[in-house]
Amino acid sequence: MEKKVMIGCPVRNRAWVLPRYLQSIQALAYPCQKIEYGFVINDCTDNTQLLLEDFAQWKAGQVKLHTINYGAKKSCRRASYDLSRLAALRNQLLNIFLQSDCEYLFSLDSDILAPPDILTRLIANNCDIISALVCNGHELGDKSIYNVLVWNEKGKLVHRREFPRDRVFPVDCTGAAYLIKREVIAEYGVRYSSNQGAEDIGFCLAAQHKGLGIYCDGRLECDHIMNESLGIPFPPAEKQEQS
């Protein structure tokens, strides 16, 4: 019998890509009655909230929305996030998950499009934490940068540049698109933090300190929509209301 899964992430000003993202997660080859959705919305100035509220109405009873507005002044562009707030937002997603009866949380960032069979294949690996591959190097002109990191001999986390694409392999840190067993959060108490930098690093370090394994399935790769020109643009909410 298929396990029950919650899919979600924090979301800020992603109206440009949300239609594609929501279409993608609805197209997953997994029983719809075994899926719930959870989103933490924060400090949006576009139509993100409206799009997710419409989605919640369409998927009545399956979607949990939580809004937290910090009055953030920092840009929501990459490399300018407030990491402590992002950790807090992701921990709020964990709280939403714990209030459900789902057995897995699939943390899938809102600019990631996953292949249809990803849930079935990740669950079949039976790992505490396991990701699919996501290329993060498009904007840097380096397509060898993926969401898999390992400790080097100097004690620093570095991107693993070479990895197998025909099997599951261990990593020290991952992010963007990863499946987490409920026990990791509920029993081991693993949470996000910004103490070591990015919040995913804090989560993975906490998991390792609990003796939990972190893996990546090199056979699965998601599409990372990093450029807004590749999304579906929407005008800011206030402009749409005036039209």
C-alpha positions as CSV (number, residue, x, y, z in Angstrom):
1,M,0.0,0.0,0.0
2,E,1.3,3.5,-0.9
3,K,2.5,5.7,1.9
4,K,0.8,9.1,2.5
5,V,3.0,12.0,1.5
6,M,2.9,15.8,2.1
7,I,4.4,17.9,-0.6
8,G,5.4,21.5,0.0
9,C,7.8,24.4,0.8
10,P,8.0,28.0,1.9
11,V,6.9,30.3,-1.0
12,R,7.7,34.0,-1.6
13,N,7.0,35.9,-4.8
14,R,6.8,32.8,-7.1
15,A,3.8,33.7,-9.1
16,W,6.0,33.6,-12.2
17,V,6.6,29.8,-11.8
18,L,3.8,28.5,-9.5
19,P,1.4,27.6,-12.4
20,R,4.1,25.2,-13.8
21,Y,5.0,23.9,-10.3
22,L,1.4,23.2,-9.3
23,Q,0.8,21.5,-12.6
24,S,3.9,19.4,-12.1
25,I,3.0,18.2,-8.6
26,Q,-0.6,17.4,-9.8
27,A,0.9,15.3,-12.6
28,L,2.8,13.0,-10.3
29,A,2.1,9.3,-10.8
30,Y,0.9,8.7,-7.3
31,P,-2.6,8.1,-5.9
32,C,-4.1,11.6,-5.3
33,Q,-5.8,10.4,-2.1
34,K,-2.4,9.7,-0.7
35,I,-1.1,13.2,-1.2
36,E,-1.5,16.4,0.9
37,Y,0.1,19.8,0.3
38,G,1.6,22.3,2.7
39,F,2.8,25.8,1.9
40,V,4.2,28.6,4.1
41,I,3.6,31.9,2.4
42,N,5.6,35.0,3.4
43,D,6.0,38.6,2.4
44,C,4.6,38.3,-1.1
45,T,4.0,41.3,-3.3
46,D,2.7,39.4,-6.3
47,N,-0.1,36.9,-6.8
48,T,1.5,34.0,-5.0
49,Q,-1.1,33.9,-2.2
50,L,-4.0,34.1,-4.7
51,L,-2.7,31.3,-6.8
52,L,-2.2,29.0,-3.7
53,E,-5.6,29.9,-2.3
54,D,-7.2,28.9,-5.7
55,F,-5.2,25.7,-5.6
56,A,-6.4,25.0,-2.0
57,Q,-10.0,25.6,-3.2
58,W,-9.5,23.3,-6.1
59,K,-7.9,20.6,-3.9
60,A,-10.4,21.0,-1.1
61,G,-9.2,19.4,2.2
62,Q,-5.8,18.5,0.8
63,V,-4.0,21.8,1.1
64,K,-2.7,23.5,4.2
65,L,-1.7,27.2,3.9
66,H,0.1,29.2,6.5
67,T,1.0,32.9,6.1
68,I,3.9,34.5,8.0
69,N,4.7,38.1,7.1
70,Y,7.9,39.5,8.6
71,G,7.7,42.8,6.7
72,A,10.9,41.6,5.0
73,K,12.9,44.3,3.3
74,K,15.6,42.0,1.9
75,S,15.2,40.9,-1.7
76,C,13.7,37.5,-2.5
77,R,16.3,37.0,-5.1
78,R,18.8,34.1,-4.8
79,A,21.9,34.8,-2.6
80,S,20.1,37.6,-0.7
81,Y,17.8,35.5,1.5
82,D,17.6,36.0,5.3
83,L,18.7,32.6,6.3
84,S,17.4,32.7,9.8
85,R,14.0,33.5,8.6
86,L,14.1,30.9,5.9
87,A,15.0,28.3,8.6
88,A,12.1,29.5,10.7
89,L,9.7,29.2,7.6
90,R,10.9,25.7,6.9
91,N,10.4,24.7,10.5
92,Q,6.9,26.0,10.2
93,L,6.4,23.6,7.3
94,L,7.6,20.8,9.5
95,N,4.9,21.8,12.1
96,I,2.3,21.7,9.4
97,F,3.5,18.2,8.4
98,L,3.5,17.0,12.0
99,Q,-0.2,18.0,12.3
100,S,-1.0,15.7,9.4
101,D,-1.0,11.9,9.3
102,C,1.4,11.8,6.4
103,E,4.3,9.3,6.6
104,Y,6.7,11.3,4.4
105,L,7.4,14.9,3.7
106,F,8.6,15.7,0.1
107,S,10.3,19.0,0.4
108,L,10.1,20.3,-3.1
109,D,11.1,24.0,-3.8
110,S,8.6,26.0,-5.8
111,D,10.9,26.4,-8.8
112,I,11.6,22.6,-9.1
113,L,9.7,20.4,-11.6
114,A,9.9,16.8,-10.6
115,P,9.5,13.7,-12.9
116,P,6.1,12.0,-12.6
117,D,7.5,8.8,-10.9
118,I,9.6,10.5,-8.3
119,L,7.6,9.7,-5.2
120,T,7.3,6.0,-6.0
121,R,11.0,5.7,-6.7
122,L,12.2,7.7,-3.8
123,I,10.0,5.9,-1.3
124,A,11.1,2.5,-2.6
125,N,14.7,3.4,-1.6
126,N,13.6,3.3,2.1
127,C,16.0,6.0,3.2
128,D,15.6,8.4,6.1
129,I,16.5,11.4,3.9
130,I,16.9,11.0,0.1
131,S,17.0,13.6,-2.7
132,A,16.8,13.6,-6.4
133,L,19.4,15.5,-8.4
134,V,18.8,19.2,-9.1
135,C,21.3,21.3,-11.1
136,N,22.0,24.6,-9.4
137,G,24.7,25.9,-11.7
138,H,22.7,27.3,-14.6
139,E,23.0,30.9,-13.6
140,L,26.7,30.4,-12.8
141,G,27.5,28.9,-16.2
142,D,28.6,25.7,-14.5
143,K,26.2,22.8,-15.0
144,S,28.3,20.5,-12.8
145,I,27.0,22.1,-9.7
146,Y,24.2,20.0,-8.2
147,N,22.4,19.8,-4.8
148,V,24.8,17.2,-3.4
149,L,27.6,18.2,-1.1
150,V,30.3,16.3,0.8
151,W,32.9,17.2,3.4
152,N,36.4,17.7,1.9
153,E,39.7,17.1,3.6
154,K,39.7,20.7,4.9
155,G,36.4,20.2,6.7
156,K,34.4,22.3,4.3
157,L,31.2,21.3,2.5
158,V,31.8,21.3,-1.3
159,H,29.7,20.3,-4.2
160,R,30.2,16.7,-5.3
161,R,31.1,17.2,-9.0
162,E,31.2,13.5,-10.0
163,F,28.6,11.0,-8.9
164,P,26.9,7.8,-10.1
165,R,23.7,8.2,-12.1
166,D,22.8,4.5,-11.9
167,R,22.2,4.1,-8.2
168,V,21.7,5.6,-4.8
169,F,24.8,7.2,-3.2
170,P,25.5,8.8,0.2
171,V,26.0,12.6,0.6
172,D,26.6,14.9,3.6
173,C,24.1,17.6,2.6
174,T,21.3,18.0,0.0
175,G,18.3,20.2,-0.6
176,A,15.8,21.4,-3.2
177,A,14.0,18.1,-3.7
178,Y,14.2,15.5,-1.0
179,L,12.0,13.0,0.8
180,I,12.0,12.9,4.6
181,K,10.6,10.1,6.7
182,R,8.3,11.2,9.5
183,E,10.5,9.6,12.2
184,V,13.3,12.0,11.3
185,I,11.2,15.0,12.3
186,A,8.8,13.5,14.9
187,E,11.1,11.1,16.8
188,Y,14.6,12.4,16.2
189,G,13.6,16.0,16.3
190,V,15.6,17.2,13.4
191,R,15.0,20.8,12.5
192,Y,16.4,23.6,10.3
193,S,18.8,26.2,11.5
194,S,21.0,28.9,10.0
195,N,23.9,28.3,12.5
196,Q,26.0,26.8,9.8
197,G,24.9,28.9,6.9
198,A,22.1,27.8,4.6
199,E,19.1,26.2,6.4
200,D,19.5,22.9,4.5
201,I,23.0,22.6,5.8
202,G,21.7,23.0,9.4
203,F,19.0,20.3,8.8
204,C,21.5,17.8,7.3
205,L,24.1,18.4,10.0
206,A,21.4,17.9,12.7
207,A,20.4,14.6,11.0
208,Q,24.0,13.4,10.8
209,H,24.4,14.2,14.5
210,K,21.5,11.9,15.2
211,G,23.2,9.1,13.2
212,L,20.8,9.4,10.2
213,G,21.9,8.7,6.7
214,I,21.5,11.2,3.8
215,Y,21.4,9.9,0.3
216,C,20.7,10.9,-3.3
217,D,19.2,8.8,-6.1
218,G,21.4,9.5,-9.1
219,R,18.8,8.0,-11.4
220,L,16.3,10.8,-10.8
221,E,16.8,14.4,-11.9
222,C,14.4,17.4,-11.6
223,D,14.2,20.5,-13.8
224,H,15.3,23.7,-12.0
225,I,13.5,26.7,-13.4
226,M,16.0,29.4,-12.2
227,N,15.2,32.0,-14.9
228,E,11.9,34.0,-14.6
229,S,11.8,34.3,-18.4
230,L,11.1,30.5,-18.4
231,G,8.1,30.8,-16.1
232,I,4.7,32.2,-16.5
233,P,4.8,35.8,-15.5
234,F,2.0,37.4,-13.5
235,P,1.6,41.1,-12.7
236,P,1.9,42.3,-9.1
237,A,-1.4,41.8,-7.1
238,E,-2.1,45.5,-6.8
239,K,-1.8,46.0,-10.6
240,Q,-4.1,43.1,-11.3
241,E,-6.8,44.4,-9.0
242,Q,-6.7,47.8,-10.8
243,S,-7.1,46.2,-14.2
